[in-house]
Amino acid sequence: MSYIADTYKRFNLKFVKGEGCYLFTEKNEKYLDLVGGIAVCALGHAHHEFNLMLKNQIDRILHVSNLYHIPPQETLAEKICKISFAEKVFFCNSGAEANEAAIKLVKKHGFTISPLKQKILSCTNSFHGRTTGALSITGQEKYRKDFGSLLPDVDFVEFNNIDSLNEKFDKNVAGIFVEIIQGEGGINVIDANFLKEIRKLCNSFNAILVYDEVQTGIGRTGKFFAYEHFKIEPDIMSLAKALGGGVPIGALAGKKKFMEILSPGSHASTFGGNYLASAAGCAVINIIEKHNILDNVNKAGEYFLQNLKALSEKYSFVKKVKGMGLLIGLEIDFPVSEIINKLIENKVLTVAAGEKVLRFVPPLIITNEEIDFAIKKLETIFKTF
């Protein structure tokens, strides 16, 4: 029997080591990892420089309370602010926690203006996490349906529909949560005009614009943050996943005037931004900058997209190739679970984004040769359909 709670449907795979873009089983079977811990392992597995920085931190100190100053946390906050619009950062342990902090910030902002200004908007097909607050603003009924009453005063705007946005936005909106690319929702890229209208309405109604960059942040789209492609800044943004390179960390970053809404005592996190997690975040950003990994994301991402588009032209059941950088979706006209299983048989790991979208979120260091291997295996499988 297993003593692990059954919250995951697990594949019959057990990995014991990793190297670069590969994972190895107990039998030393080698798998190409195009999941990367679901967009977490930005530097791949067992990255020498990354591991060395973590080991150096472990040998010194792992944890003290946030009642005291934590030097690597302060360094990481500065790094995040210097590569983004942000001026202040709050650290926690996951993307869901970062969005919970954002929800509290938005609610407090609205309440200080009026007791009625409590409405939060989100988008259909969105995903913001599985904790109660984050689930409340997740626009997919399949995640919400079994949990009864969630947060009140939440409404959903149809993604990329300006008419729906204008219909739902009013003076009682305290804030709106937006993904630049919907990850779990199917790799749906936001429309620039839709995003412009959101920014305009937030300014007009004194509402906070929150970008959920948990999956898109820290280089995944070819820039450090996906919003940079659109040149429309939010007020605050949530981060996690790749920020720690595999070490759990989350962050809420934003403009000073908004971040100061969470005053001392209004929010906290015991483990948030501890020495190890902060050292990991610093290492990830340092290595991405030092080795110009964003350049590889853009080149490898374009190469991957072009090869997938070539496949889509050959096989009629492939409906669409979408995404940016190394956040790529391949939409099929039937459930992709069978393709995922067949890829596993061919030693390639992928993950779904909804029922009919195959998602590719490999380490940002992936090479063209590794992409070629994945494409070859994918076509071998497609031929059987």
Residue pairs with C-beta under 8 A, 6 or more apart in sequence:
11 344
13 25
13 31
13 344
14 25
14 26
15 23
15 24
15 25
15 31
16 24
16 25
16 26
17 23
17 24
17 45
17 46
18 24
18 33
18 41
18 44
18 45
18 46
19 44
19 45
19 46
20 44
20 45
20 46
20 363
20 365
21 32
21 33
21 34
21 44
21 45
21 362
21 363
21 365
21 366
21 367
21 370
22 30
22 31
22 32
22 33
22 45
23 30
23 31
23 33
23 45
23 349
24 30
24 31
25 31
29 347
30 347
31 344
31 347
31 348
31 349
32 347
32 348
32 349
32 370
32 373
32 374
33 41
33 44
33 45
33 349
33 362
33 363
34 348
34 349
34 350
34 351
34 360
34 361
34 362
34 366
34 374
35 349
35 350
35 351
35 361
35 362
36 42
36 44
36 361
36 362
36 363
37 241
37 246
38 215
38 241
38 351
38 361
39 183
39 215
39 220
39 241
39 242
39 327
39 361
40 241
40 242
40 244
40 245
40 246
41 242
41 245
41 246
41 363
42 218
42 219
42 220
42 242
42 245
42 284
42 288
42 293
42 363
42 364
43 50
43 245
43 284
43 287
43 288
43 293
43 363
43 364
43 365
44 363
44 365
45 363
47 245
47 287
47 365
49 283
49 287
50 245
50 280
50 283
50 284
50 287
53 279
53 280
53 282
53 283
53 286
54 247
54 276
54 279
54 280
54 283
56 279
57 72
57 275
57 276
57 279
58 276
60 275
61 275
62 274
62 275
62 276
63 271
63 274
63 275
63 276
64 70
64 274
64 275
65 270
66 268
66 269
66 270
66 272
66 273
70 273
70 274
70 275
70 278
72 275
72 278
72 279
72 282
73 91
73 273
73 274
73 275
73 278
75 278
75 282
76 89
76 91
76 273
76 278
76 281
76 282
76 285
77 88
77 89
77 91
77 273
79 281
79 282
79 285
79 286
80 86
80 89
80 239
80 251
80 253
80 281
80 285
81 87
81 88
81 89
81 253
83 224
83 225
83 285
84 224
84 225
84 237
84 253
85 227
85 233
85 234
85 255
86 236
86 237
86 253
86 254
86 255
87 254
87 255
87 256
87 259
88 253
88 254
88 255
88 256
88 259
88 260
89 251
89 252
89 253
89 259
90 101
90 251
90 252
90 253
90 259
90 262
90 267
90 269
90 272
91 249
91 250
91 251
91 269
91 272
91 273
91 277
91 278
92 98
92 100
92 101
92 249
92 250
92 251
92 252
92 269
92 272
92 273
93 248
93 249
93 250
93 269
93 271
93 272
93 277
94 129
94 240
94 248
94 249
94 250
95 128
95 129
95 212
95 214
95 215
95 238
95 239
95 240
95 241
95 250
96 128
96 129
96 130
96 131
96 134
96 250
97 129
97 131
97 240
97 250
97 269
97 272
98 214
98 238
98 239
98 240
98 250
98 251
98 252
99 128
99 129
99 131
99 133
99 134
99 137
99 177
99 210
99 212
99 214
99 238
100 129
100 131
100 133
100 134
101 238
101 252
101 262
101 267
102 175
102 177
102 210
102 236
102 238
102 252
103 120
103 133
103 134
103 136
103 137
103 151
104 133
104 262
104 266
104 267
105 208
105 236
105 252
105 258
105 259
105 261
105 262
105 267
106 120
106 174
106 175
106 208
106 210
107 118
107 120
107 174
108 261
108 262
108 266
109 174
109 175
109 208
109 258
109 261
110 117
110 118
110 119
110 172
110 173
110 174
110 175
110 207
111 117
111 118
111 174
112 261
113 174
113 206
114 172
116 172
117 171
117 172
117 173
117 174
118 152
118 153
118 172
118 174
119 153
119 154
119 155
119 170
119 172
119 173
119 174
120 136
120 137
120 151
120 153
120 154
120 155
120 173
120 174
120 175
120 176
120 177
121 154
121 155
121 156
121 157
121 168
121 169
121 173
121 175
121 176
121 177
122 128
122 137
122 138
122 139
122 154
122 155
122 156
122 157
122 176
122 177
122 178
123 139
123 156
123 157
123 158
123 159
123 177
123 178
123 179
123 182
124 139
124 156
124 157
124 158
124 159
125 139
125 140
125 159
125 182
125 185
125 186
125 188
125 354
126 137
126 138
126 139
126 140
126 156
126 159
126 177
126 178
126 179
126 182
126 185
126 212
127 138
127 139
127 140
127 143
127 179
127 182
127 183
127 184
127 185
128 134
128 135
128 137
128 138
128 177
128 212
128 214
128 238
129 135
129 138
129 214
130 143
132 147
132 150
132 151
133 151
135 143
135 144
135 147
135 150
136 144
136 150
136 151
136 154
137 151
137 154
137 177
138 144
139 156
139 159
139 185
140 184
140 185
144 150
155 168
156 168
157 164
157 165
157 168
157 169
157 176
158 164
158 165
159 182
159 185
159 188
159 190
159 194
160 188
160 190
160 191
160 194
161 194
162 193
162 194
162 197
165 194
165 197
165 198
165 201
166 197
166 201
169 176
169 201
169 205
169 207
170 205
171 205
173 201
173 205
173 207
174 207
174 208
175 202
175 207
175 208
175 209
175 210
175 235
176 198
176 201
176 202
176 207
176 208
176 209
176 210
177 210
177 212
178 190
178 195
178 198
178 209
178 210
178 211
178 212
178 234
179 185
179 190
179 211
179 212
179 215
179 216
180 189
180 190
180 195
180 211
180 213
180 216
180 221
180 226
180 227
180 229
180 230
181 187
181 188
181 189
181 190
181 215
181 216
181 221
181 226
181 323
181 324
181 327
182 188
182 190
183 215
183 216
183 327
183 353
183 359
184 353
184 354
185 353
185 354
186 329
186 331
186 353
186 354
186 356
186 357
187 322
187 323
187 327
187 328
187 329
187 353
187 357
187 359
188 322
189 322
189 323
189 324
190 230
192 230
192 232
195 230
195 232
196 232
198 209
199 209
199 232
201 207
202 208
202 209
202 235
208 235
208 236
208 258
209 234
209 235
209 236
210 234
210 235
210 236
210 237
210 238
211 225
211 226
211 227
211 234
211 236
211 237
211 238
212 237
212 238
213 225
213 226
213 227
213 237
213 238
213 239
214 238
214 239
214 240
214 241
214 250
215 241
215 327
215 361
216 225
216 226
216 327
217 224
217 225
217 226
217 237
217 239
217 240
217 241
217 242
217 243
218 224
218 225
218 239
218 241
218 242
218 243
218 284
218 285
218 288
219 242
219 288
219 293
219 294
219 297
219 325
219 364
220 226
220 242
220 297
220 325
220 326
220 327
220 361
220 364
221 229
221 297
221 301
221 324
221 325
221 326
221 327
222 229
222 294
222 297
222 298
222 301
222 324
222 325
222 326
223 229
223 294
223 325
224 288
224 294
225 237
226 324
227 233
227 234
227 237
229 324
234 254
235 254
235 255
235 258
236 252
236 253
236 254
236 255
236 258
236 259
237 252
237 253
237 254
238 250
238 251
238 252
239 250
239 251
239 252
239 253
240 249
240 250
240 251
242 284
242 364
243 249
243 250
243 251
243 281
243 284
244 277
244 280
244 281
244 284
245 280
245 281
245 283
245 284
246 280
247 276
247 277
247 280
247 281
248 277
249 273
249 277
249 278
249 280
249 281
250 272
251 273
251 281
252 259
253 259
271 277
287 293
288 294
288 364
293 364
293 365
296 364
296 365
296 366
297 325
297 326
297 364
298 325
300 326
300 366
300 367
300 368
300 371
301 323
301 324
301 325
301 326
301 328
303 368
303 371
304 326
304 328
304 360
304 366
304 371
305 321
305 323
305 328
307 371
307 372
307 375
308 321
308 328
308 330
308 375
309 321
311 318
311 330
311 375
311 378
311 379
311 382
312 318
312 319
312 320
312 321
312 330
314 379
314 382
315 382
315 385
317 332
317 333
317 334
317 385
318 330
318 331
318 332
318 333
318 382
319 331
319 332
319 333
319 356
320 329
320 330
320 331
321 328
321 329
321 330
321 331
322 328
322 329
322 331
323 329
323 360
326 360
326 361
326 362
326 364
326 366
327 359
327 360
327 361
328 359
328 360
328 361
329 353
329 357
329 358
329 359
329 360
330 336
330 357
330 358
330 360
331 356
331 357
331 358
332 339
332 356
332 357
332 358
333 356
334 356
335 355
335 356
336 352
336 355
336 356
336 357
336 358
337 352
339 350
339 358
339 378
339 381
340 350
340 351
340 352
340 358
342 381
342 384
343 349
343 350
343 377
343 378
343 381
346 377
346 380
346 381
347 377
348 373
348 374
348 377
348 378
350 358
350 359
350 360
351 359
351 361
352 358
352 359
353 359
360 374
362 370
